[in-house]
Amino acid sequence: MTASITRCCKKLAEALFACCLAAFVATTASADIGMRDIRLVPFEEGGLVLSADFDLEFGQRLEEAVNKGLALHFVAEFELTRPRWYWFDEKVVQASQTWRLTYHALTRQYRLSTGVLHQSFSSLGEALGVLSHLRRWQVVEAGRVQPGESLIAGLRIYLDVSQLPKPFQVEALSNKDWALAADWRRWRFVVPETGAGEKGREAKGGEVK
């Protein structure tokens, strides 16, 4: 009986801590990471690919943490929504991509990993330079949307503090140096024709407030 109560309390504490982290990300996500030159264009084999530039700078606390061997995870999230006047908007696409940034003291190199792809750099600035340029990420598969369709696209990027070791997660709750994030940027998007010229392929429509 006592063991069962202990397990329940532990699970409740973990759930509350996870909620606090989620609230931390939601309330501190601001313009710490700027986003610009967002382009959502047709892919040659069908679907849509996304490119964007991020203004990403580390504070002293994050730089020290990386240099001491702490792995940092950055997450980009994209969604495409179909507005519906008669009901809740329909989520057509939800996609995410994660980058893992680490420093290896033996080789004195920084490593940036996403999926099975890895790149090594001699400086943190070089690694952040690559991380700052998102290129040709396929976010929409062929056949999911139709040319001429009007949708609302959304993009955000943030440092995922939930993947930090527990002591650093606790520190992140009270230290704004860890609040490295950009809130959702949403804009109206009209799906272009597949054969449109390069200029016509850029994301159409204005930003949604």
C-alpha positions in Angstrom: 0.0 0.0 0.0 2.8 2.4 1.0 4.8 1.5 -2.1 1.8 2.2 -4.3 1.2 5.6 -2.7 4.9 6.4 -3.2 4.8 5.5 -6.9 1.7 7.6 -7.4 3.3 10.6 -5.6 6.4 10.2 -7.7 4.4 10.1 -10.9 2.4 13.2 -9.8 5.6 15.1 -9.0 7.0 14.3 -12.4 3.8 15.3 -14.1 3.7 18.6 -12.2 7.4 19.3 -13.1 6.7 18.6 -16.8 3.8 21.0 -16.7 6.1 23.7 -15.1 8.6 23.2 -17.9 5.9 23.4 -20.5 4.6 26.6 -18.9 8.1 27.9 -18.8 8.6 27.4 -22.5 5.2 28.9 -23.3 5.6 32.0 -21.2 9.2 32.8 -21.9 9.2 32.1 -25.7 9.8 35.5 -27.2 12.0 37.2 -29.7 15.2 35.8 -28.3 15.5 33.9 -31.6 14.5 36.1 -34.5 13.1 34.5 -37.6 13.3 36.0 -41.1 13.3 35.0 -44.8 10.7 32.2 -44.3 10.0 30.5 -47.6 7.5 27.7 -48.2 7.9 26.5 -51.8 7.0 23.4 -53.9 9.3 20.5 -53.9 10.4 19.0 -57.2 9.0 15.6 -56.3 5.8 17.0 -54.8 4.8 18.5 -51.5 6.4 21.6 -49.9 9.8 22.4 -48.5 10.5 25.1 -45.9 13.6 27.4 -45.5 14.2 30.0 -42.9 16.9 32.0 -41.2 17.2 32.3 -37.4 19.1 35.0 -35.4 20.6 32.6 -32.9 23.0 33.9 -30.2 24.2 32.1 -27.0 24.6 33.9 -23.7 27.6 33.1 -21.5 25.7 30.5 -19.4 24.7 28.4 -22.5 28.2 28.7 -24.0 29.8 27.5 -20.7 27.3 24.6 -20.5 28.1 23.4 -24.0 31.9 23.7 -23.5 31.6 21.5 -20.3 29.9 18.7 -22.3 26.2 19.5 -21.9 24.1 18.5 -24.9 21.6 21.1 -26.1 18.5 20.2 -28.2 16.9 22.7 -30.5 13.4 21.9 -31.9 11.7 23.5 -34.9 8.0 23.0 -35.2 5.9 23.6 -38.3 2.1 23.4 -38.8 -0.3 24.0 -41.6 -3.9 24.8 -40.8 -7.0 24.8 -42.9 -9.5 27.5 -41.6 -13.1 26.3 -41.2 -15.8 28.9 -40.4 -18.3 26.2 -39.2 -15.9 24.3 -36.8 -12.5 24.3 -35.3 -9.6 24.8 -37.8 -8.2 21.6 -39.3 -4.6 20.7 -38.7 -3.4 19.6 -42.1 0.3 19.1 -41.3 2.3 19.0 -38.1 6.1 18.4 -38.3 9.1 18.8 -36.1 12.9 18.6 -36.5 15.4 18.3 -33.7 19.1 19.3 -33.7 21.6 18.1 -31.0 24.5 20.4 -30.3 27.5 18.9 -28.3 31.2 19.6 -27.7 33.8 16.9 -27.7 36.8 17.8 -25.6 39.1 15.1 -27.0 38.8 16.4 -30.6 38.0 20.0 -29.6 35.1 20.0 -32.0 31.5 20.9 -31.8 29.0 18.5 -33.3 25.6 19.2 -34.7 23.3 16.2 -35.3 19.9 15.8 -36.8 18.6 12.3 -37.4 21.4 10.3 -38.8 23.3 13.3 -40.2 26.3 14.8 -38.3 28.5 17.7 -38.9 31.6 18.8 -37.0 33.0 22.3 -36.5 36.1 23.8 -35.0 34.2 26.7 -33.3 30.8 27.2 -31.7 30.1 30.1 -34.0 30.4 27.9 -37.1 28.0 25.4 -35.5 25.5 28.1 -34.7 25.9 29.5 -38.2 24.7 26.2 -39.7 21.9 25.9 -37.1 20.8 29.4 -38.0 20.0 28.4 -41.6 17.2 26.0 -42.1 17.2 24.8 -45.7 14.7 22.7 -47.8 13.0 20.8 -45.0 10.2 18.8 -46.5 7.2 19.6 -44.3 4.4 18.6 -46.6 4.1 15.4 -48.6 2.8 15.2 -52.1 -1.0 15.2 -52.3 -1.7 16.7 -48.9 -2.6 20.2 -50.2 -4.0 21.5 -53.5 -2.8 24.4 -55.7 -4.7 27.6 -55.0 -5.8 26.4 -51.5 -5.6 29.1 -48.8 -4.1 27.9 -45.5 -2.4 29.3 -42.4 1.3 28.3 -41.9 3.1 28.4 -38.5 6.7 28.1 -37.5 8.6 28.3 -34.2 12.0 27.2 -32.8 13.2 26.8 -29.2 15.8 25.3 -26.9 14.1 22.2 -25.5 14.9 22.4 -21.8 12.9 19.2 -21.1 15.8 17.2 -22.5 18.4 18.7 -20.1 19.5 16.8 -17.1 17.2 17.3 -14.1 19.6 19.8 -12.2 19.7 22.0 -15.3 15.9 21.7 -15.8 15.5 23.1 -12.3 17.9 25.9 -13.0 16.1 26.7 -16.3 12.9 27.4 -14.4 14.5 30.5 -12.7 17.3 31.5 -15.1 16.2 33.4 -18.2 19.5 32.5 -20.0 17.9 29.2 -20.8 14.8 30.9 -22.4 16.1 30.8 -25.9 13.1 30.6 -28.1 11.0 32.2 -30.8 7.2 32.2 -30.5 4.9 31.0 -33.3 5.2 33.0 -36.5 2.0 32.5 -38.5 1.2 33.7 -42.0 -1.5 33.2 -44.6 -0.2 30.9 -47.4 -1.7 30.2 -50.8 -0.4 26.9 -52.3 1.3 27.8 -55.6 1.2 25.8 -58.8 4.0 23.2 -59.1 5.2 24.7 -62.3 5.3 28.3 -61.1 8.5 30.4 -61.5 10.9 30.8 -58.6 9.4 34.2 -57.7 5.9 32.8 -57.7 7.0 30.0 -55.4 7.7 32.1 -52.4 5.2 32.0 -49.6 2.3 34.2 -50.4 0.1 36.1 -48.0 0.6 38.3 -44.9 1.4 37.5 -41.4 -1.4 36.5 -39.1 -1.4 38.3 -35.8 
